[in-house]
Amino acid sequence: MLDELVALRRQTVEHPFASIKHLILGNARLLMRHTSGARAEFSLAVMAYNLKRAFNMKGAAWMHQALRG
């Protein structure tokens, strides 16, 4: 049972990480080498991924309205 749950969780998060790694970052390696820099770089990539998803799901008008407040 636990193995099935772990496998399901792995499948759920694998696609976003692959998308971030290849589409947003452009390659498989981070530019920053220390933990704090790598964390900041990956955080920016995750934010870009989430904004791109929101834009694709909600559309430009929704994004414009959300940014204007």
mmCIF file of the N, C-alpha and C atoms, coordinates in Angstrom:
data_MODEL
# 
_entry.id   MODEL 
# 
loop_
_atom_site.group_PDB 
_atom_site.id 
_atom_site.type_symbol 
_atom_site.label_atom_id 
_atom_site.label_alt_id 
_atom_site.label_comp_id 
_atom_site.label_asym_id 
_atom_site.label_entity_id 
_atom_site.label_seq_id 
_atom_site.pdbx_PDB_ins_code 
_atom_site.Cartn_x 
_atom_site.Cartn_y 
_atom_site.Cartn_z 
_atom_site.occupancy 
_atom_site.B_iso_or_equiv 
_atom_site.pdbx_formal_charge 
_atom_site.auth_seq_id 
_atom_site.auth_comp_id 
_atom_site.auth_asym_id 
_atom_site.auth_atom_id 
_atom_site.pdbx_PDB_model_num 
ATOM 1   N N  . MET A 1 1  ? 0.823  -1.197 0.000   1.00 0.00 ? 1  MET A N  1 
ATOM 2   C CA . MET A 1 1  ? 0.000  0.000  0.000   1.00 0.00 ? 1  MET A CA 1 
ATOM 3   C C  . MET A 1 1  ? 0.868  1.262  0.000   1.00 0.00 ? 1  MET A C  1 
ATOM 4   N N  . LEU A 1 2  ? 1.865  1.278  0.881   1.00 0.00 ? 2  LEU A N  1 
ATOM 5   C CA . LEU A 1 2  ? 2.734  2.445  0.961   1.00 0.00 ? 2  LEU A CA 1 
ATOM 6   C C  . LEU A 1 2  ? 3.534  2.628  -0.323  1.00 0.00 ? 2  LEU A C  1 
ATOM 7   N N  . ASP A 1 3  ? 4.001  1.531  -0.898  1.00 0.00 ? 3  ASP A N  1 
ATOM 8   C CA . ASP A 1 3  ? 4.751  1.613  -2.154  1.00 0.00 ? 3  ASP A CA 1 
ATOM 9   C C  . ASP A 1 3  ? 3.897  2.194  -3.272  1.00 0.00 ? 3  ASP A C  1 
ATOM 10  N N  . GLU A 1 4  ? 2.616  1.840  -3.301  1.00 0.00 ? 4  GLU A N  1 
ATOM 11  C CA . GLU A 1 4  ? 1.712  2.377  -4.324  1.00 0.00 ? 4  GLU A CA 1 
ATOM 12  C C  . GLU A 1 4  ? 1.503  3.874  -4.133  1.00 0.00 ? 4  GLU A C  1 
ATOM 13  N N  . LEU A 1 5  ? 1.377  4.311  -2.881  1.00 0.00 ? 5  LEU A N  1 
ATOM 14  C CA . LEU A 1 5  ? 1.212  5.738  -2.610  1.00 0.00 ? 5  LEU A CA 1 
ATOM 15  C C  . LEU A 1 5  ? 2.464  6.525  -2.981  1.00 0.00 ? 5  LEU A C  1 
ATOM 16  N N  . VAL A 1 6  ? 3.611  5.981  -2.677  1.00 0.00 ? 6  VAL A N  1 
ATOM 17  C CA . VAL A 1 6  ? 4.872  6.637  -3.034  1.00 0.00 ? 6  VAL A CA 1 
ATOM 18  C C  . VAL A 1 6  ? 5.005  6.726  -4.549  1.00 0.00 ? 6  VAL A C  1 
ATOM 19  N N  . ALA A 1 7  ? 4.652  5.663  -5.256  1.00 0.00 ? 7  ALA A N  1 
ATOM 20  C CA . ALA A 1 7  ? 4.726  5.666  -6.719  1.00 0.00 ? 7  ALA A CA 1 
ATOM 21  C C  . ALA A 1 7  ? 3.769  6.698  -7.306  1.00 0.00 ? 7  ALA A C  1 
ATOM 22  N N  . LEU A 1 8  ? 2.563  6.800  -6.749  1.00 0.00 ? 8  LEU A N  1 
ATOM 23  C CA . LEU A 1 8  ? 1.596  7.787  -7.231  1.00 0.00 ? 8  LEU A CA 1 
ATOM 24  C C  . LEU A 1 8  ? 2.107  9.200  -6.987  1.00 0.00 ? 8  LEU A C  1 
ATOM 25  N N  . ARG A 1 9  ? 2.680  9.445  -5.824  1.00 0.00 ? 9  ARG A N  1 
ATOM 26  C CA . ARG A 1 9  ? 3.217  10.763 -5.510  1.00 0.00 ? 9  ARG A CA 1 
ATOM 27  C C  . ARG A 1 9  ? 4.373  11.109 -6.447  1.00 0.00 ? 9  ARG A C  1 
ATOM 28  N N  . ARG A 1 10 ? 5.212  10.149 -6.716  1.00 0.00 ? 10 ARG A N  1 
ATOM 29  C CA . ARG A 1 10 ? 6.344  10.365 -7.614  1.00 0.00 ? 10 ARG A CA 1 
ATOM 30  C C  . ARG A 1 10 ? 5.852  10.737 -9.011  1.00 0.00 ? 10 ARG A C  1 
ATOM 31  N N  . GLN A 1 11 ? 4.803  10.073 -9.496  1.00 0.00 ? 11 GLN A N  1 
ATOM 32  C CA . GLN A 1 11 ? 4.250  10.376 -10.812 1.00 0.00 ? 11 GLN A CA 1 
ATOM 33  C C  . GLN A 1 11 ? 3.653  11.776 -10.840 1.00 0.00 ? 11 GLN A C  1 
ATOM 34  N N  . THR A 1 12 ? 3.033  12.184 -9.730  1.00 0.00 ? 12 THR A N  1 
ATOM 35  C CA . THR A 1 12 ? 2.363  13.477 -9.669  1.00 0.00 ? 12 THR A CA 1 
ATOM 36  C C  . THR A 1 12 ? 3.349  14.633 -9.790  1.00 0.00 ? 12 THR A C  1 
ATOM 37  N N  . VAL A 1 13 ? 4.495  14.527 -9.157  1.00 0.00 ? 13 VAL A N  1 
ATOM 38  C CA . VAL A 1 13 ? 5.438  15.647 -9.143  1.00 0.00 ? 13 VAL A CA 1 
ATOM 39  C C  . VAL A 1 13 ? 6.515  15.548 -10.217 1.00 0.00 ? 13 VAL A C  1 
ATOM 40  N N  . GLU A 1 14 ? 6.613  14.430 -10.886 1.00 0.00 ? 14 GLU A N  1 
ATOM 41  C CA . GLU A 1 14 ? 7.686  14.255 -11.859 1.00 0.00 ? 14 GLU A CA 1 
ATOM 42  C C  . GLU A 1 14 ? 7.537  15.200 -13.052 1.00 0.00 ? 14 GLU A C  1 
ATOM 43  N N  . HIS A 1 15 ? 6.328  15.380 -13.560 1.00 0.00 ? 15 HIS A N  1 
ATOM 44  C CA . HIS A 1 15 ? 6.127  16.226 -14.734 1.00 0.00 ? 15 HIS A CA 1 
ATOM 45  C C  . HIS A 1 15 ? 6.482  17.697 -14.474 1.00 0.00 ? 15 HIS A C  1 
ATOM 46  N N  . PRO A 1 16 ? 6.000  18.324 -13.387 1.00 0.00 ? 16 PRO A N  1 
ATOM 47  C CA . PRO A 1 16 ? 6.399  19.716 -13.156 1.00 0.00 ? 16 PRO A CA 1 
ATOM 48  C C  . PRO A 1 16 ? 7.907  19.903 -13.003 1.00 0.00 ? 16 PRO A C  1 
ATOM 49  N N  . PHE A 1 17 ? 8.572  18.987 -12.305 1.00 0.00 ? 17 PHE A N  1 
ATOM 50  C CA . PHE A 1 17 ? 10.019 19.113 -12.157 1.00 0.00 ? 17 PHE A CA 1 
ATOM 51  C C  . PHE A 1 17 ? 10.729 18.974 -13.497 1.00 0.00 ? 17 PHE A C  1 
ATOM 52  N N  . ALA A 1 18 ? 10.266 18.064 -14.343 1.00 0.00 ? 18 ALA A N  1 
ATOM 53  C CA . ALA A 1 18 ? 10.866 17.911 -15.673 1.00 0.00 ? 18 ALA A CA 1 
ATOM 54  C C  . ALA A 1 18 ? 10.623 19.157 -16.511 1.00 0.00 ? 18 ALA A C  1 
ATOM 55  N N  . SER A 1 19 ? 9.423  19.722 -16.423 1.00 0.00 ? 19 SER A N  1 
ATOM 56  C CA . SER A 1 19 ? 9.116  20.942 -17.175 1.00 0.00 ? 19 SER A CA 1 
ATOM 57  C C  . SER A 1 19 ? 9.997  22.093 -16.727 1.00 0.00 ? 19 SER A C  1 
ATOM 58  N N  . ILE A 1 20 ? 10.138 22.248 -15.430 1.00 0.00 ? 20 ILE A N  1 
ATOM 59  C CA . ILE A 1 20 ? 10.985 23.323 -14.906 1.00 0.00 ? 20 ILE A CA 1 
ATOM 60  C C  . ILE A 1 20 ? 12.425 23.112 -15.334 1.00 0.00 ? 20 ILE A C  1 
ATOM 61  N N  . LYS A 1 21 ? 12.878 21.902 -15.216 1.00 0.00 ? 21 LYS A N  1 
ATOM 62  C CA . LYS A 1 21 ? 14.272 21.591 -15.516 1.00 0.00 ? 21 LYS A CA 1 
ATOM 63  C C  . LYS A 1 21 ? 14.613 21.842 -16.981 1.00 0.00 ? 21 LYS A C  1 
ATOM 64  N N  . HIS A 1 22 ? 13.741 21.453 -17.889 1.00 0.00 ? 22 HIS A N  1 
ATOM 65  C CA . HIS A 1 22 ? 14.074 21.520 -19.306 1.00 0.00 ? 22 HIS A CA 1 
ATOM 66  C C  . HIS A 1 22 ? 13.506 22.742 -20.024 1.00 0.00 ? 22 HIS A C  1 
ATOM 67  N N  . LEU A 1 23 ? 12.298 23.167 -19.687 1.00 0.00 ? 23 LEU A N  1 
ATOM 68  C CA . LEU A 1 23 ? 11.690 24.282 -20.400 1.00 0.00 ? 23 LEU A CA 1 
ATOM 69  C C  . LEU A 1 23 ? 12.063 25.634 -19.810 1.00 0.00 ? 23 LEU A C  1 
ATOM 70  N N  . ILE A 1 24 ? 12.048 25.736 -18.501 1.00 0.00 ? 24 ILE A N  1 
ATOM 71  C CA . ILE A 1 24 ? 12.325 27.019 -17.862 1.00 0.00 ? 24 ILE A CA 1 
ATOM 72  C C  . ILE A 1 24 ? 13.827 27.262 -17.739 1.00 0.00 ? 24 ILE A C  1 
ATOM 73  N N  . LEU A 1 25 ? 14.539 26.297 -17.178 1.00 0.00 ? 25 LEU A N  1 
ATOM 74  C CA . LEU A 1 25 ? 15.975 26.475 -16.965 1.00 0.00 ? 25 LEU A CA 1 
ATOM 75  C C  . LEU A 1 25 ? 16.773 26.320 -18.253 1.00 0.00 ? 25 LEU A C  1 
ATOM 76  N N  . GLY A 1 26 ? 16.245 25.572 -19.206 1.00 0.00 ? 26 GLY A N  1 
ATOM 77  C CA . GLY A 1 26 ? 16.911 25.417 -20.486 1.00 0.00 ? 26 GLY A CA 1 
ATOM 78  C C  . GLY A 1 26 ? 17.954 24.319 -20.525 1.00 0.00 ? 26 GLY A C  1 
ATOM 79  N N  . ASN A 1 27 ? 18.381 23.853 -19.389 1.00 0.00 ? 27 ASN A N  1 
ATOM 80  C CA . ASN A 1 27 ? 19.326 22.742 -19.332 1.00 0.00 ? 27 ASN A CA 1 
ATOM 81  C C  . ASN A 1 27 ? 19.148 22.014 -18.006 1.00 0.00 ? 27 ASN A C  1 
ATOM 82  N N  . ALA A 1 28 ? 19.911 21.006 -17.791 1.00 0.00 ? 28 ALA A N  1 
ATOM 83  C CA . ALA A 1 28 ? 19.713 20.153 -16.624 1.00 0.00 ? 28 ALA A CA 1 
ATOM 84  C C  . ALA A 1 28 ? 20.463 20.640 -15.391 1.00 0.00 ? 28 ALA A C  1 
ATOM 85  N N  . ARG A 1 29 ? 21.275 21.665 -15.518 1.00 0.00 ? 29 ARG A N  1 
ATOM 86  C CA . ARG A 1 29 ? 22.092 22.089 -14.380 1.00 0.00 ? 29 ARG A CA 1 
ATOM 87  C C  . ARG A 1 29 ? 21.741 23.509 -13.964 1.00 0.00 ? 29 ARG A C  1 
ATOM 88  N N  . LEU A 1 30 ? 21.827 23.750 -12.676 1.00 0.00 ? 30 LEU A N  1 
ATOM 89  C CA . LEU A 1 30 ? 21.646 25.095 -12.155 1.00 0.00 ? 30 LEU A CA 1 
ATOM 90  C C  . LEU A 1 30 ? 22.956 25.864 -12.317 1.00 0.00 ? 30 LEU A C  1 
ATOM 91  N N  . LEU A 1 31 ? 22.850 27.163 -12.459 1.00 0.00 ? 31 LEU A N  1 
ATOM 92  C CA . LEU A 1 31 ? 24.051 27.982 -12.611 1.00 0.00 ? 31 LEU A CA 1 
ATOM 93  C C  . LEU A 1 31 ? 24.738 28.232 -11.273 1.00 0.00 ? 31 LEU A C  1 
ATOM 94  N N  . MET A 1 32 ? 23.945 28.373 -10.222 1.00 0.00 ? 32 MET A N  1 
ATOM 95  C CA . MET A 1 32 ? 24.488 28.634 -8.894  1.00 0.00 ? 32 MET A CA 1 
ATOM 96  C C  . MET A 1 32 ? 24.931 27.322 -8.260  1.00 0.00 ? 32 MET A C  1 
ATOM 97  N N  . ARG A 1 33 ? 26.028 27.356 -7.533  1.00 0.00 ? 33 ARG A N  1 
ATOM 98  C CA . ARG A 1 33 ? 26.584 26.132 -6.969  1.00 0.00 ? 33 ARG A CA 1 
ATOM 99  C C  . ARG A 1 33 ? 26.318 25.974 -5.469  1.00 0.00 ? 33 ARG A C  1 
ATOM 100 N N  . HIS A 1 34 ? 26.195 27.053 -4.735  1.00 0.00 ? 34 HIS A N  1 
ATOM 101 C CA . HIS A 1 34 ? 25.958 26.940 -3.299  1.00 0.00 ? 34 HIS A CA 1 
ATOM 102 C C  . HIS A 1 34 ? 24.467 26.757 -3.036  1.00 0.00 ? 34 HIS A C  1 
ATOM 103 N N  . THR A 1 35 ? 24.150 26.235 -1.881  1.00 0.00 ? 35 THR A N  1 
ATOM 104 C CA . THR A 1 35 ? 22.763 25.898 -1.560  1.00 0.00 ? 35 THR A CA 1 
ATOM 105 C C  . THR A 1 35 ? 21.849 27.111 -1.639  1.00 0.00 ? 35 THR A C  1 
ATOM 106 N N  . SER A 1 36 ? 22.266 28.230 -1.084  1.00 0.00 ? 36 SER A N  1 
ATOM 107 C CA . SER A 1 36 ? 21.406 29.414 -1.082  1.00 0.00 ? 36 SER A CA 1 
ATOM 108 C C  . SER A 1 36 ? 21.167 29.932 -2.494  1.00 0.00 ? 36 SER A C  1 
ATOM 109 N N  . GLY A 1 37 ? 22.191 29.949 -3.320  1.00 0.00 ? 37 GLY A N  1 
ATOM 110 C CA . GLY A 1 37 ? 22.031 30.399 -4.698  1.00 0.00 ? 37 GLY A CA 1 
ATOM 111 C C  . GLY A 1 37 ? 21.188 29.451 -5.525  1.00 0.00 ? 37 GLY A C  1 
ATOM 112 N N  . ALA A 1 38 ? 21.402 28.156 -5.340  1.00 0.00 ? 38 ALA A N  1 
ATOM 113 C CA . ALA A 1 38 ? 20.617 27.163 -6.071  1.00 0.00 ? 38 ALA A CA 1 
ATOM 114 C C  . ALA A 1 38 ? 19.157 27.219 -5.649  1.00 0.00 ? 38 ALA A C  1 
ATOM 115 N N  . ARG A 1 39 ? 18.922 27.426 -4.353  1.00 0.00 ? 39 ARG A N  1 
ATOM 116 C CA . ARG A 1 39 ? 17.545 27.542 -3.866  1.00 0.00 ? 39 ARG A CA 1 
ATOM 117 C C  . ARG A 1 39 ? 16.865 28.762 -4.476  1.00 0.00 ? 39 ARG A C  1 
ATOM 118 N N  . ALA A 1 40 ? 17.570 29.882 -4.538  1.00 0.00 ? 40 ALA A N  1 
ATOM 119 C CA . ALA A 1 40 ? 17.005 31.095 -5.125  1.00 0.00 ? 40 ALA A CA 1 
ATOM 120 C C  . ALA A 1 40 ? 16.739 30.902 -6.613  1.00 0.00 ? 40 ALA A C  1 
ATOM 121 N N  . GLU A 1 41 ? 17.662 30.289 -7.313  1.00 0.00 ? 41 GLU A N  1 
ATOM 122 C CA . GLU A 1 41 ? 17.499 30.058 -8.747  1.00 0.00 ? 41 GLU A CA 1 
ATOM 123 C C  . GLU A 1 41 ? 16.311 29.142 -9.025  1.00 0.00 ? 41 GLU A C  1 
ATOM 124 N N  . PHE A 1 42 ? 16.182 28.076 -8.249  1.00 0.00 ? 42 PHE A N  1 
ATOM 125 C CA . PHE A 1 42 ? 15.073 27.153 -8.464  1.00 0.00 ? 42 PHE A CA 1 
ATOM 126 C C  . PHE A 1 42 ? 13.751 27.798 -8.067  1.00 0.00 ? 42 PHE A C  1 
ATOM 127 N N  . SER A 1 43 ? 13.752 28.640 -7.036  1.00 0.00 ? 43 SER A N  1 
ATOM 128 C CA . SER A 1 43 ? 12.533 29.348 -6.635  1.00 0.00 ? 43 SER A CA 1 
ATOM 129 C C  . SER A 1 43 ? 12.045 30.264 -7.749  1.00 0.00 ? 43 SER A C  1 
ATOM 130 N N  . LEU A 1 44 ? 12.965 30.957 -8.400  1.00 0.00 ? 44 LEU A N  1 
ATOM 131 C CA . LEU A 1 44 ? 12.584 31.802 -9.533  1.00 0.00 ? 44 LEU A CA 1 
ATOM 132 C C  . LEU A 1 44 ? 12.033 30.968 -10.685 1.00 0.00 ? 44 LEU A C  1 
ATOM 133 N N  . ALA A 1 45 ? 12.627 29.807 -10.925 1.00 0.00 ? 45 ALA A N  1 
ATOM 134 C CA . ALA A 1 45 ? 12.141 28.925 -11.985 1.00 0.00 ? 45 ALA A CA 1 
ATOM 135 C C  . ALA A 1 45 ? 10.743 28.411 -11.668 1.00 0.00 ? 45 ALA A C  1 
ATOM 136 N N  . VAL A 1 46 ? 10.484 28.081 -10.406 1.00 0.00 ? 46 VAL A N  1 
ATOM 137 C CA . VAL A 1 46 ? 9.152  27.619 -10.001 1.00 0.00 ? 46 VAL A CA 1 
ATOM 138 C C  . VAL A 1 46 ? 8.135  28.744 -10.150 1.00 0.00 ? 46 VAL A C  1 
ATOM 139 N N  . MET A 1 47 ? 8.517  29.968 -9.783  1.00 0.00 ? 47 MET A N  1 
ATOM 140 C CA . MET A 1 47 ? 7.608  31.095 -9.941  1.00 0.00 ? 47 MET A CA 1 
ATOM 141 C C  . MET A 1 47 ? 7.287  31.334 -11.414 1.00 0.00 ? 47 MET A C  1 
ATOM 142 N N  . ALA A 1 48 ? 8.284  31.248 -12.274 1.00 0.00 ? 48 ALA A N  1 
ATOM 143 C CA . ALA A 1 48 ? 8.053  31.407 -13.711 1.00 0.00 ? 48 ALA A CA 1 
ATOM 144 C C  . ALA A 1 48 ? 7.146  30.302 -14.241 1.00 0.00 ? 48 ALA A C  1 
ATOM 145 N N  . TYR A 1 49 ? 7.352  29.079 -13.778 1.00 0.00 ? 49 TYR A N  1 
ATOM 146 C CA . TYR A 1 49 ? 6.508  27.952 -14.192 1.00 0.00 ? 49 TYR A CA 1 
ATOM 147 C C  . TYR A 1 49 ? 5.063  28.180 -13.767 1.00 0.00 ? 49 TYR A C  1 
ATOM 148 N N  . ASN A 1 50 ? 4.852  28.624 -12.523 1.00 0.00 ? 50 ASN A N  1 
ATOM 149 C CA . ASN A 1 50 ? 3.495  28.860 -12.031 1.00 0.00 ? 50 ASN A CA 1 
ATOM 150 C C  . ASN A 1 50 ? 2.815  30.005 -12.766 1.00 0.00 ? 50 ASN A C  1 
ATOM 151 N N  . LEU A 1 51 ? 3.551  31.080 -13.059 1.00 0.00 ? 51 LEU A N  1 
ATOM 152 C CA . LEU A 1 51 ? 2.978  32.189 -13.826 1.00 0.00 ? 51 LEU A CA 1 
ATOM 153 C C  . LEU A 1 51 ? 2.609  31.752 -15.238 1.00 0.00 ? 51 LEU A C  1 
ATOM 154 N N  . LYS A 1 52 ? 3.462  30.958 -15.846 1.00 0.00 ? 52 LYS A N  1 
ATOM 155 C CA . LYS A 1 52 ? 3.185  30.452 -17.193 1.00 0.00 ? 52 LYS A CA 1 
ATOM 156 C C  . LYS A 1 52 ? 1.937  29.576 -17.192 1.00 0.00 ? 52 LYS A C  1 
ATOM 157 N N  . ARG A 1 53 ? 1.803  28.714 -16.177 1.00 0.00 ? 53 ARG A N  1 
ATOM 158 C CA . ARG A 1 53 ? 0.612  27.858 -16.070 1.00 0.00 ? 53 ARG A CA 1 
ATOM 159 C C  . ARG A 1 53 ? -0.641 28.691 -15.858 1.00 0.00 ? 53 ARG A C  1 
ATOM 160 N N  . ALA A 1 54 ? -0.571 29.689 -14.974 1.00 0.00 ? 54 ALA A N  1 
ATOM 161 C CA . ALA A 1 54 ? -1.733 30.542 -14.715 1.00 0.00 ? 54 ALA A CA 1 
ATOM 162 C C  . ALA A 1 54 ? -2.129 31.294 -15.973 1.00 0.00 ? 54 ALA A C  1 
ATOM 163 N N  . PHE A 1 55 ? -1.151 31.796 -16.699 1.00 0.00 ? 55 PHE A N  1 
ATOM 164 C CA . PHE A 1 55 ? -1.430 32.513 -17.937 1.00 0.00 ? 55 PHE A CA 1 
ATOM 165 C C  . PHE A 1 55 ? -2.102 31.603 -18.958 1.00 0.00 ? 55 PHE A C  1 
ATOM 166 N N  . ASN A 1 56 ? -1.611 30.372 -19.087 1.00 0.00 ? 56 ASN A N  1 
ATOM 167 C CA . ASN A 1 56 ? -2.190 29.432 -20.047 1.00 0.00 ? 56 ASN A CA 1 
ATOM 168 C C  . ASN A 1 56 ? -3.572 28.953 -19.627 1.00 0.00 ? 56 ASN A C  1 
ATOM 169 N N  . MET A 1 57 ? -3.807 28.823 -18.333 1.00 0.00 ? 57 MET A N  1 
ATOM 170 C CA . MET A 1 57 ? -5.092 28.316 -17.860 1.00 0.00 ? 57 MET A CA 1 
ATOM 171 C C  . MET A 1 57 ? -6.155 29.407 -17.784 1.00 0.00 ? 57 MET A C  1 
ATOM 172 N N  . LYS A 1 58 ? -5.792 30.596 -17.342 1.00 0.00 ? 58 LYS A N  1 
ATOM 173 C CA . LYS A 1 58 ? -6.767 31.665 -17.117 1.00 0.00 ? 58 LYS A CA 1 
ATOM 174 C C  . LYS A 1 58 ? -6.841 32.668 -18.260 1.00 0.00 ? 58 LYS A C  1 
ATOM 175 N N  . GLY A 1 59 ? -5.742 32.878 -18.956 1.00 0.00 ? 59 GLY A N  1 
ATOM 176 C CA . GLY A 1 59 ? -5.747 33.803 -20.074 1.00 0.00 ? 59 GLY A CA 1 
ATOM 177 C C  . GLY A 1 59 ? -5.135 35.151 -19.729 1.00 0.00 ? 59 GLY A C  1 
ATOM 178 N N  . ALA A 1 60 ? -4.916 35.931 -20.762 1.00 0.00 ? 60 ALA A N  1 
ATOM 179 C CA . ALA A 1 60 ? -4.246 37.219 -20.608 1.00 0.00 ? 60 ALA A CA 1 
ATOM 180 C C  . ALA A 1 60 ? -5.106 38.225 -19.858 1.00 0.00 ? 60 ALA A C  1 
ATOM 181 N N  . ALA A 1 61 ? -6.413 38.223 -20.094 1.00 0.00 ? 61 ALA A N  1 
ATOM 182 C CA . ALA A 1 61 ? -7.284 39.194 -19.431 1.00 0.00 ? 61 ALA A CA 1 
ATOM 183 C C  . ALA A 1 61 ? -7.285 38.983 -17.920 1.00 0.00 ? 61 ALA A C  1 
ATOM 184 N N  . TRP A 1 62 ? -7.343 37.737 -17.485 1.00 0.00 ? 62 TRP A N  1 
ATOM 185 C CA . TRP A 1 62 ? -7.324 37.443 -16.054 1.00 0.00 ? 62 TRP A CA 1 
ATOM 186 C C  . TRP A 1 62 ? -6.006 37.891 -15.433 1.00 0.00 ? 62 TRP A C  1 
ATOM 187 N N  . MET A 1 63 ? -4.899 37.621 -16.126 1.00 0.00 ? 63 MET A N  1 
ATOM 188 C CA . MET A 1 63 ? -3.582 37.987 -15.603 1.00 0.00 ? 63 MET A CA 1 
ATOM 189 C C  . MET A 1 63 ? -3.454 39.506 -15.498 1.00 0.00 ? 63 MET A C  1 
ATOM 190 N N  . HIS A 1 64 ? -3.941 40.209 -16.502 1.00 0.00 ? 64 HIS A N  1 
ATOM 191 C CA . HIS A 1 64 ? -3.879 41.670 -16.491 1.00 0.00 ? 64 HIS A CA 1 
ATOM 192 C C  . HIS A 1 64 ? -4.707 42.226 -15.330 1.00 0.00 ? 64 HIS A C  1 
ATOM 193 N N  . GLN A 1 65 ? -5.900 41.678 -15.129 1.00 0.00 ? 65 GLN A N  1 
ATOM 194 C CA . GLN A 1 65 ? -6.764 42.114 -14.037 1.00 0.00 ? 65 GLN A CA 1 
ATOM 195 C C  . GLN A 1 65 ? -6.127 41.817 -12.679 1.00 0.00 ? 65 GLN A C  1 
ATOM 196 N N  . ALA A 1 66 ? -5.520 40.653 -12.539 1.00 0.00 ? 66 ALA A N  1 
ATOM 197 C CA . ALA A 1 66 ? -4.893 40.276 -11.270 1.00 0.00 ? 66 ALA A CA 1 
ATOM 198 C C  . ALA A 1 66 ? -3.711 41.185 -10.950 1.00 0.00 ? 66 ALA A C  1 
ATOM 199 N N  . LEU A 1 67 ? -2.954 41.577 -11.951 1.00 0.00 ? 67 LEU A N  1 
ATOM 200 C CA . LEU A 1 67 ? -1.797 42.441 -11.724 1.00 0.00 ? 67 LEU A CA 1 
ATOM 201 C C  . LEU A 1 67 ? -2.204 43.879 -11.410 1.00 0.00 ? 67 LEU A C  1 
ATOM 202 N N  . ARG A 1 68 ? -3.328 44.315 -11.955 1.00 0.00 ? 68 ARG A N  1 
ATOM 203 C CA . ARG A 1 68 ? -3.783 45.680 -11.705 1.00 0.00 ? 68 ARG A CA 1 
ATOM 204 C C  . ARG A 1 68 ? -4.420 45.820 -10.331 1.00 0.00 ? 68 ARG A C  1 
ATOM 205 N N  . GLY A 1 69 ? -4.898 44.723 -9.777  1.00 0.00 ? 69 GLY A N  1 
ATOM 206 C CA . GLY A 1 69 ? -5.468 44.754 -8.423  1.00 0.00 ? 69 GLY A CA 1 
ATOM 207 C C  . GLY A 1 69 ? -6.883 44.985 -8.377  1.00 0.00 ? 69 GLY A C  1 
# 
